[in-house]
Amino acid sequence: MSSPLGSPSVLTIDRSQLSSGHAVRMTHTVPWLARGADYLEMAKPRIVVLELIVAGVAACVAMPRALNIWLVVHALGGTALVAASASVANSWIERKRDALMVRTANRPLPTGRVAQGEAVVLSLLTLVLGIGWLLWQVNGLTALLGMASWLVYVVVYTPLKTKTSLNTAVGAVAGAIPVLMGWAATGAPFDLTALSLAAVLFLWQFPHFMAIDWLYRTDYAAGGHKMLSVLDPSGIRSGSQAIAGALLLIPVSLVPALNPTSGSPHVYCFWAVGLGLVQLALAMRFAWFRDDTSARRLLRATLFYMPAWMLVLLMVTV
């Protein structure tokens, strides 16, 4: 059959797969645009975008009066490549387990749309380019933090997912490092505010991940992941961790108000506490009901909390 892009493509359909709900596989020649889309999917762009946003906000907070925009652009470019590399490496390591889970079975590696060797080369290439970019155009500390984030996510967190529920805490460490990368890129020394920003992102990931963990508990069990929802089907431990993260988040999020550079710290505190209390209330609701509805509400609350908190943070710093 002819591809919509004008290049030849052969689509092979296994009817047994259609009847069982499995993914349809594309073989022979894959159009270059479809291949690019597969590469982008393995890079998990939503995660990359979140990391870029928090790194950019951290840079603004670190140097609100003399921010070098081009330096930040270079820092975000290198950070994006390192983050994409980690996601591709994660996809390669988990390709067999992804094939066992409904929500991941149609990803490029489990379906065979992208060869294993391609994924390895793509991950290594983007890692080298990302770290090299940070070394060349930013500074050594930012590059070192980028490498540390990659190692924690790929070498520690990913293998731990099949061994212990502590993988969530390790993953949260990797997710918080981009904040420090954005701060370090400006050349500003780390202080209490910098550490509090990283702590906020670290703690936020617990209610966020616990909601996701619960919603996809069947998939995680099928894939052999040792998530809390799998080890404790009652959901009590998942709910407790969601509450703990949301509760600790409130006082930690107030630390930046101790050293405001503009705006009103009182306004910031009002909104930071308000956002935190809403998230905490929904975490408590999830811990009480432990059902999909309460988990989805908590997930939506966490997705709203992060951009809203960063917006009010910029109010007292920029």
Backbone hydrogen bonds, N-H to C=O, Kabsch-Sander energy under -0.5 kcal/mol:
donor,donor_aa,acceptor,acceptor_aa,energy
3,S,7,S,-0.9
6,G,3,S,-1.8
9,S,1,M,-1.3
10,V,27,T,-0.6
11,L,9,S,-0.5
12,T,10,V,-0.6
12,T,25,R,-0.6
13,I,11,L,-0.5
14,D,12,T,-0.5
15,R,13,I,-0.7
17,Q,14,D,-0.8
18,L,14,D,-1.7
19,S,15,R,-2.3
20,S,16,S,-1.3
21,G,17,Q,-0.7
21,G,18,L,-0.8
22,H,17,Q,-2.1
27,T,10,V,-0.8
27,T,25,R,-0.5
35,R,31,P,-2.3
36,G,32,W,-2.3
37,A,33,L,-2.0
38,D,34,A,-1.9
39,Y,35,R,-2.3
40,L,36,G,-2.4
41,E,37,A,-2.3
42,M,38,D,-2.2
43,A,39,Y,-1.4
44,K,41,E,-1.3
47,I,44,K,-0.9
48,V,44,K,-1.7
49,V,45,P,-2.9
50,L,46,R,-1.9
51,E,47,I,-2.2
52,L,48,V,-2.3
53,I,49,V,-2.4
54,V,50,L,-2.3
55,A,51,E,-2.1
56,G,52,L,-2.5
57,V,53,I,-2.5
58,A,54,V,-2.2
59,A,55,A,-2.0
60,C,56,G,-2.0
61,V,57,V,-2.3
62,A,58,A,-2.3
63,M,59,A,-2.1
69,I,67,L,-1.0
72,V,68,N,-2.0
73,V,69,I,-2.4
74,H,70,W,-2.2
75,A,71,L,-2.3
76,L,72,V,-2.8
77,G,73,V,-2.2
78,G,74,H,-2.4
79,T,75,A,-2.4
80,A,76,L,-2.4
81,L,77,G,-1.7
82,V,78,G,-2.2
83,A,79,T,-2.7
84,A,80,A,-2.5
85,S,81,L,-2.4
86,A,82,V,-2.1
87,S,83,A,-2.0
88,V,84,A,-2.4
89,A,85,S,-2.5
90,N,86,A,-2.4
91,S,87,S,-2.4
92,W,88,V,-2.3
93,I,89,A,-2.5
94,E,90,N,-2.2
95,R,92,W,-1.1
98,D,94,E,-3.0
99,A,95,R,-1.3
100,L,97,R,-1.1
101,M,98,D,-1.2
104,T,101,M,-0.9
105,A,101,M,-1.5
107,R,104,T,-1.8
111,T,107,R,-1.9
112,G,108,P,-0.7
112,G,109,L,-0.8
113,R,108,P,-1.3
114,V,108,P,-1.6
119,A,115,A,-1.8
120,V,116,Q,-2.1
121,V,117,G,-2.4
122,L,118,E,-2.8
123,S,119,A,-2.5
124,L,120,V,-2.5
125,L,121,V,-2.8
126,T,122,L,-2.3
127,L,123,S,-1.9
128,V,124,L,-2.6
129,L,125,L,-2.5
130,G,126,T,-2.4
131,I,127,L,-2.8
132,G,128,V,-2.4
133,W,129,L,-2.4
134,L,130,G,-2.2
135,L,131,I,-2.4
136,W,132,G,-2.5
137,Q,133,W,-2.9
138,V,134,L,-1.6
139,N,134,L,-0.7
143,A,139,N,-1.7
144,L,140,G,-2.6
145,L,141,L,-2.5
146,G,142,T,-2.2
147,M,143,A,-2.3
148,A,144,L,-2.3
149,S,145,L,-2.5
150,W,146,G,-2.1
151,L,147,M,-2.4
152,V,148,A,-2.6
153,Y,149,S,-2.3
154,V,150,W,-2.9
155,V,151,L,-1.7
156,V,151,L,-1.2
156,V,152,V,-0.5
157,Y,152,V,-3.5
158,T,153,Y,-1.8
160,L,156,V,-1.6
161,K,157,Y,-1.0
161,K,158,T,-0.9
162,T,159,P,-1.2
163,K,160,L,-2.0
164,T,160,L,-2.5
167,N,164,T,-1.4
168,T,165,S,-1.4
169,A,166,L,-0.5
170,V,166,L,-1.8
171,G,167,N,-2.8
172,A,168,T,-1.9
173,V,169,A,-1.4
174,A,170,V,-1.8
175,G,171,G,-2.1
176,A,172,A,-1.1
176,A,173,V,-0.7
177,I,173,V,-1.2
179,V,176,A,-1.2
180,L,176,A,-0.8
180,L,177,I,-0.7
181,M,177,I,-1.9
182,G,178,P,-2.3
183,W,179,V,-1.9
184,A,180,L,-3.0
185,A,181,M,-2.0
186,T,182,G,-0.6
186,T,183,W,-1.1
187,G,184,A,-1.4
188,A,183,W,-0.7
195,L,191,D,-2.1
196,S,192,L,-2.2
197,L,193,T,-2.2
198,A,194,A,-1.8
199,A,195,L,-2.2
200,V,196,S,-2.4
201,L,197,L,-2.0
202,F,198,A,-2.2
203,L,199,A,-2.9
204,W,200,V,-2.6
205,Q,201,L,-1.0
206,F,203,L,-1.6
208,H,204,W,-1.6
209,F,205,Q,-2.9
210,M,206,F,-2.6
211,A,207,P,-1.6
212,I,208,H,-1.7
213,D,209,F,-3.5
214,W,210,M,-2.0
215,L,211,A,-2.1
216,Y,212,I,-2.0
217,R,214,W,-1.3
220,Y,216,Y,-2.7
221,A,217,R,-2.1
222,A,218,T,-2.0
223,G,219,D,-2.1
224,G,221,A,-1.0
225,H,220,Y,-2.6
226,K,161,K,-3.5
227,M,225,H,-1.5
230,V,227,M,-0.9
231,L,227,M,-2.5
232,D,228,L,-2.8
235,G,232,D,-2.0
239,G,235,G,-2.6
240,S,236,I,-2.3
241,Q,237,R,-2.3
242,A,238,S,-2.0
243,I,239,G,-2.2
244,A,240,S,-2.6
245,G,241,Q,-2.4
246,A,242,A,-2.1
247,L,243,I,-2.7
248,L,244,A,-2.4
249,L,245,G,-1.5
250,I,246,A,-0.8
250,I,247,L,-0.8
252,V,248,L,-1.6
253,S,249,L,-2.4
254,L,250,I,-0.6
254,L,251,P,-1.0
255,V,252,V,-1.3
257,A,254,L,-1.3
258,L,255,V,-2.4
259,N,256,P,-1.2
261,T,316,V,-2.3
262,S,316,V,-1.8
268,Y,264,S,-1.9
269,C,265,P,-2.7
270,F,266,H,-2.2
271,W,267,V,-2.3
272,A,268,Y,-3.0
273,V,269,C,-2.6
274,G,270,F,-2.2
275,L,271,W,-2.8
276,G,272,A,-2.1
277,L,273,V,-2.7
278,V,274,G,-2.0
279,Q,275,L,-2.1
280,L,276,G,-2.5
281,A,277,L,-2.7
282,L,278,V,-2.0
283,A,279,Q,-1.9
284,M,280,L,-2.5
285,R,281,A,-2.1
286,F,282,L,-2.2
287,A,283,A,-2.3
288,W,284,M,-1.7
289,F,285,R,-2.8
290,R,286,F,-2.4
295,A,291,D,-1.8
296,R,292,D,-2.5
297,R,293,T,-2.0
298,L,294,S,-2.0
299,L,295,A,-2.6
300,R,296,R,-2.6
301,A,297,R,-2.0
302,T,298,L,-2.4
303,L,299,L,-2.1
304,F,300,R,-1.6
305,Y,301,A,-2.6
306,M,302,T,-1.7
308,A,304,F,-1.8
309,W,305,Y,-3.3
310,M,306,M,-2.2
311,L,307,P,-1.9
312,V,308,A,-2.0
313,L,309,W,-2.1
314,L,310,M,-2.1
315,M,311,L,-1.0
316,V,312,V,-0.7
316,V,313,L,-1.1
317,T,314,L,-1.0
318,V,314,L,-2.4
